[in-house]
Amino acid sequence: MWENQRSRREAVIAGHESEVIWLLEHEPTITTGRRTVPDLPSADRLKAEGIELFHTERGGLATYHGPGQLMVYAIVNCWERGLGAKMAVRTMERAILDWMLELGIMATRRDGFPGIWVGTDKIAAIGMHFSQGVSMHGAAIYLEGGSRGFDMITPCGVTNGGLTSIKGQLGSSPSAAEAASAFMEHLTRNLDDPECLRPCRDDAS
């Protein structure tokens, strides 16, 4: 999927392909960003646990992706939409916050910590990369909690917070297919509103 993202982004930049948003579940995978990750298990150790390791160009440290998460890969021409990198990330945040509110989960941003949070527990991770105004990577929304993969790393380097999920908050969770359909409505609506004039409930804080 990483190579697919890079190839599609190059084609979008060249004007040969249109934007695309892929929503899916991963096989167990740990990804890292550009920064060095302390105490990262070796690829061989992770492979023995059935987990693949990928080093990517996104920001942030190590995180785990696997079944029970909705992955959002956004290959979007942000410049054409009037979005800089910061506003593109805010647009992804807004879409997740809108969906959480629809589900009845009072999620917020957390000062100094990327992603979307319920208290001090992360419910969605966000990491995007931009080249010539076109994004790749995106977000991981935690539908269900618990994974050996998370136990093997310090997710995103955060030591003063935990993880939660839609199931952890509500007692049940939509399937990945149901979540993809519901979330896509919020993301496309926010992308079509590049001025982002309507306030989020935590924007004023």
C-alpha positions in Angstrom: 0.0 0.0 0.0 2.9 2.4 0.7 4.2 1.9 -2.8 0.7 2.3 -4.2 0.4 5.6 -2.4 3.7 6.9 -3.7 2.9 5.9 -7.2 -0.6 7.4 -7.2 0.7 10.7 -5.7 3.4 11.0 -8.4 0.6 10.5 -11.0 -1.6 13.1 -9.3 1.3 15.6 -9.3 2.0 14.9 -13.0 -1.7 15.4 -13.8 -2.1 11.8 -15.0 -4.5 10.6 -12.3 -7.2 12.0 -10.1 -7.2 12.3 -6.3 -8.2 9.2 -4.3 -9.0 8.3 -0.8 -8.5 4.7 0.2 -10.1 3.3 3.3 -9.1 -0.2 4.5 -7.9 -2.5 7.2 -4.2 -3.5 7.4 -2.6 -6.8 8.1 -0.5 -6.4 11.3 2.1 -3.7 10.6 4.3 -1.3 12.5 5.3 1.9 10.7 7.8 4.5 11.6 8.3 8.1 10.4 11.4 10.1 9.7 12.6 10.3 13.3 14.7 7.6 15.0 12.6 5.4 17.2 14.3 4.3 20.5 13.8 0.6 21.5 12.2 -0.4 18.2 12.0 -4.2 18.0 14.0 -5.6 15.1 12.2 -6.6 11.9 13.1 -10.2 12.6 11.5 -10.1 16.0 8.4 -8.4 14.6 8.2 -11.0 11.8 8.2 -13.8 14.4 5.1 -12.1 15.8 3.5 -11.9 12.4 4.0 -8.1 12.2 5.6 -6.4 9.2 7.8 -3.3 9.7 7.8 -0.3 7.3 9.9 2.9 7.5 8.0 5.8 5.8 8.5 9.5 5.1 5.6 10.7 7.4 6.1 12.6 10.6 5.8 11.0 14.0 7.4 8.0 15.6 6.2 4.3 15.6 2.7 3.2 15.5 0.8 -0.1 14.9 -1.8 -0.8 12.3 -3.9 -3.9 12.0 -7.4 -5.4 12.1 -9.8 -3.3 14.1 -8.5 0.0 12.7 -9.9 2.0 9.8 -7.0 3.3 7.8 -7.5 6.5 5.8 -5.1 7.2 3.0 -5.7 10.5 1.3 -4.0 11.3 -2.0 -5.4 14.8 -2.2 -4.2 17.9 -4.2 -4.3 20.2 -1.2 -2.9 23.2 -3.1 -5.7 23.0 -5.7 -8.2 22.9 -2.8 -6.6 26.0 -1.2 -5.2 24.0 1.7 -1.8 24.3 3.1 -0.3 21.4 5.1 -1.5 22.6 8.5 -5.0 23.2 7.2 -5.1 19.8 5.5 -4.3 18.1 8.8 -6.9 20.3 10.5 -9.4 19.2 7.9 -8.7 15.5 8.6 -9.0 16.3 12.4 -12.4 18.0 11.8 -13.7 15.1 9.8 -12.8 12.6 12.6 -14.2 14.9 15.3 -17.5 15.3 13.4 -17.8 11.5 13.1 -17.0 11.0 16.7 -19.7 13.5 17.7 -22.2 11.7 15.5 -21.4 8.5 17.3 -21.9 10.2 20.7 -18.2 10.2 21.6 -16.9 13.5 23.0 -13.4 13.5 21.4 -11.1 16.5 21.2 -7.7 17.6 20.1 -5.0 17.6 22.8 -2.5 20.5 22.9 0.9 19.3 22.0 -0.1 15.8 20.9 -1.2 15.0 17.3 -4.3 12.9 16.8 -7.8 12.8 18.3 -8.3 12.1 22.0 -10.9 11.1 24.6 -9.4 12.6 27.7 -5.7 11.4 27.7 -6.5 8.3 25.5 -6.0 8.4 21.8 -8.8 7.2 19.6 -7.3 8.2 16.2 -3.7 8.8 15.0 -3.0 11.3 12.2 0.2 11.5 10.2 0.4 13.1 6.7 3.2 13.9 4.2 3.1 16.4 1.4 5.0 16.7 -1.9 4.2 19.6 -4.2 0.9 20.1 -2.3 -0.3 16.6 -2.7 -0.8 14.6 0.5 -0.3 10.9 1.3 -0.7 8.8 4.4 -3.6 10.1 6.6 -5.2 8.7 9.7 -5.8 5.5 11.7 -9.2 5.4 13.5 -9.3 2.8 16.3 -12.5 0.8 16.0 -11.6 -1.9 18.5 -8.9 -1.9 21.1 -6.2 -4.3 22.2 -3.2 -5.6 20.1 0.1 -7.3 20.7 1.5 -4.8 18.2 0.9 -1.8 20.4 2.4 -3.6 23.4 5.7 -3.9 21.5 6.2 -0.1 21.0 5.5 3.2 22.7 2.7 4.3 20.3 3.7 7.7 18.7 6.2 8.1 21.6 3.5 9.1 24.0 4.1 8.0 27.6 1.5 10.2 29.4 -1.6 8.8 27.7 -3.2 5.6 26.6 -5.3 4.2 23.8 -9.0 3.8 23.4 -11.4 2.8 20.6 -15.0 3.2 19.5 -15.8 -0.1 21.0 -14.0 0.9 24.2 -16.2 4.0 24.4 -19.5 2.6 23.2 -19.3 -1.1 23.9 -19.6 -2.0 20.2 -18.1 -0.8 17.0 -19.1 -0.6 13.3 -17.3 -3.0 11.0 -14.5 -1.6 8.9 -16.8 -1.4 5.9 -19.5 0.4 7.8 -17.0 2.8 9.3 -15.5 3.5 5.9 -18.9 4.5 4.5 -19.8 6.7 7.5 -16.5 8.4 7.8 -16.1 9.1 4.1 -19.2 11.3 4.2 -17.6 13.5 6.9 -14.2 13.6 5.1 -15.5 14.6 1.7 -17.7 17.2 3.2 -14.8 18.8 5.1 -12.6 18.6 2.0 -15.2 20.4 0.0 -15.3 23.2 2.6 -11.6 24.4 2.3 -12.3 27.7 4.1 -13.2 25.7 7.2 -15.2 28.6 8.5 -17.5 26.6 10.8 -16.0 26.2 14.2 -15.1 22.9 15.8 -16.3 22.6 19.4 -12.7 22.7 20.7 -11.4 25.5 18.3 -12.1 28.2 20.8 -10.2 26.5 23.6 
